[in-house]
Amino acid sequence: MAEQRLDAMLVTFVPNVSYMTGYQAFAADLYTCFILPADGQPTLQVIELEIPGALLNTWVEDVRAIKFTDARALTGEVSAVLRSRHLDGKRIGLETRRGGLNVEVYEALKAALPDATFVDASDIVGRARVVKSPAELAHMRRAAQMTRAGVFAAVNAVRPGATEDDVASAAYAVLVKEGSEYFSCQPVVAAGHRTGWIHTSNRGNVIRPGHTVMIEASGFHHRYMAPIMHTVSVGEPSREVEQLVKASHETLDLLTHALRAGRTAHDVWSEVNRGLDGVRESAYSTGMFGYSVGLSLPPTWREAVVIITEGVEVPLEAGMTFYSPVSLRLPGKLGIGFSDTITVTQSGCEVLTEHDRTLSVSPAV
């Protein structure tokens, strides 16, 4: 905030609010605002239905509830707080490129505080969040233990005649039994031709011999997560599947060798990208090899801060954590995918979700 000469900041992206205050929203799409002055007491403003998530979890003393049925009260309260702190004519940062600040609230703030100077401060909290503390990494390691158990249960549920729902149910049951909190992103299960399409999940489709089944899930501990993606072949894999699996594994191996503090995300991408040379013309890939993860709230586990892909010149730092799914898909036909959740260190990296990435094979009968 000092670098941007901000007198105050309005944090409205709910995962950022959670990171800074401890607040845990059940309905993370509802309006929230953390009013952070450069000096003085902060204020946390939440919709009345979400007051328990504040009172049970936050350290902030000044917590205020707003009726979600009264849209005008949202900005009226914020404006009143800023005026009481003599900030109505000051320089105020907003998260204009993050979820949570809608156009109606933005325009109402400008109208209510015509003498204030509003500036984009969307990256300030993200810059802090992207490097994890030892306590945060401990939460992610605990989440990884849950994840391994949940994915293992899902893999064992794959068999001919079972449905995608059966496999997802196995993951849900074990993740919750292991202590997972409510999910920011639900376990993902797709079988057969649906594995060839990205961002599809269980819809009750029956698993048959010859299918690949893709599983992706994470446990959640104090809102921190550590996902794993894994693939099962129902019956002996085809040569086509084996080729895709080999490329995915080799790419992930290149990634764990390339990651270290001081390199840029682009440097890592350029080195790792060659792992897909043998399948680039035949299979669809997202073209990125990791995105920052850590604390999350629904509907996604992405932090939306740093991506390991072409053109991202952000230097990597020790403590940054990435989820690195390498999925390869033949659209409408089949797909495979494997992943690690990784933290960058000064000398390399640590795989938080260390597990056997070997393609699992379920009997075809």
Secondary structure, DSSP 8 states (H G I E B T S, - for coil): -TTTT-SEEEE-SHHHHHHHH----SSTTS-EEEEEESSS--EEEEEGGGHHHHHTT---SEEEEE-TT-HHHHHHHHHHHHHHTT-TTSEEEE-TTSTT--HHHHHHHHHH-TT-EEEE-TTHHHHHHTB--HHHHHHHHHHHHHHHHHHHHHHHT--TT-BHHHHHHHHHHHHHHTT--S-SS--EEEEGGGGGSTT---SS-B--TT-EEEEEE--EETTEE--EEEEEEESS--HHHHHHHHHHHHHHHHHHHH--TTSBHHHHHHHHGGGGTTTTTTSB--SEEEEEESB--TT--EEEEEEEETT---B--TTBEEEEEEEEEETTTEEEEEEEEEEE-SSSEEETT----S-EEE---
